[in-house]
Amino acid sequence: MLTMNRIDGVPIEMLRMGRLDSTWFTELPDPAQRRQILEIHLRKNGGREQVVLADVDWKHLVKDTEGYVGAELEQIVIKATRAAWCNRKLIAPNAAELFEARRTIHPVSKLDEAGIKRIADFCAGRATPVGRKTVKASGRRGGVVDLGGPSSGQIDLGASSN
């Protein structure tokens, strides 16, 4: 498996048919997906018994994270969890810690809008758009993200080795 954000740096001979089995293009998560991703990471990083998801102003947080991908959303939760431990000796971040962490993490989609557009343009007609399916990850780092849409089914990502 190969992932990349700089398609223009890949030698053209690597992009011809037969070199890569398939090429996919994934859109940025929509608001409902961002909320689900954040909830998964809050449960994972904050411990099930202490996470108070009701404390979060979801409408505001989801709006504030437009353009963020899953890894960037995870880093918000990790940074907020560290702040919760340093500030209050708790492993579950509160809403203020989540918003402060979000303020310091800048998504690639906003830092390099032209680059993201180049990738989307390159992939148009060449790459298979990822269907909006339910993604299920199991194990310590697992969770379920309902990607909705016309496709159905689940992808079991298995347990993480981290």
Secondary structure as the mmCIF struct_conf table of DSSP 4:
data_model
#
loop_
_struct_conf.conf_type_id
_struct_conf.id
_struct_conf.beg_label_comp_id
_struct_conf.beg_label_asym_id
_struct_conf.beg_label_seq_id
_struct_conf.end_label_comp_id
_struct_conf.end_label_asym_id
_struct_conf.end_label_seq_id
BEND BEND1 ASN A 5 ASN A 5
HELX_RH_3T_P HELX_RH_3T_P1 ILE A 7 GLY A 9
BEND BEND2 VAL A 10 VAL A 10
HELX_RH_AL_P HELX_RH_AL_P1 ILE A 12 LEU A 15
BEND BEND3 ARG A 16 ARG A 16
STRN STRN1 MET A 17 MET A 17
TURN_TY1_P TURN_TY1_P1 GLY A 18 ARG A 19
STRN STRN2 LEU A 20 LEU A 20
BEND BEND4 ASP A 21 ASP A 21
STRN STRN3 TRP A 24 PHE A 25
HELX_LH_PP_P HELX_LH_PP_P1 GLU A 27 PRO A 29
HELX_RH_AL_P HELX_RH_AL_P2 PRO A 31 GLY A 46
TURN_TY1_P TURN_TY1_P2 ARG A 48 GLN A 50
HELX_RH_3T_P HELX_RH_3T_P2 LEU A 53 ASP A 55
BEND BEND5 VAL A 56 VAL A 56
HELX_RH_AL_P HELX_RH_AL_P3 TRP A 58 ASP A 64
TURN_TY1_P TURN_TY1_P3 THR A 65 GLY A 67
HELX_RH_AL_P HELX_RH_AL_P4 GLY A 70 ARG A 88
BEND BEND6 LYS A 89 LYS A 89
BEND BEND7 ILE A 91 ALA A 92
HELX_RH_AL_P HELX_RH_AL_P5 ALA A 95 THR A 104
HELX_RH_AL_P HELX_RH_AL_P6 VAL A 108 LEU A 111
TURN_TY1_P TURN_TY1_P4 ASP A 112 ASP A 112
HELX_RH_AL_P HELX_RH_AL_P7 GLU A 113 CYS A 123
TURN_TY1_P TURN_TY1_P5 ALA A 124 ARG A 126
BEND BEND8 ALA A 127 ALA A 127
STRN STRN4 THR A 128 PRO A 129
HELX_LH_PP_P HELX_LH_PP_P2 VAL A 130 GLY A 131
STRN STRN5 THR A 134 ALA A 137
BEND BEND9 GLY A 139 GLY A 139
TURN_TY1_P TURN_TY1_P6 ARG A 140 ARG A 141
STRN STRN6 GLY A 143 ASP A 146
BEND BEND10 GLY A 149 PRO A 150
STRN STRN7 GLN A 154 ASP A 156
#
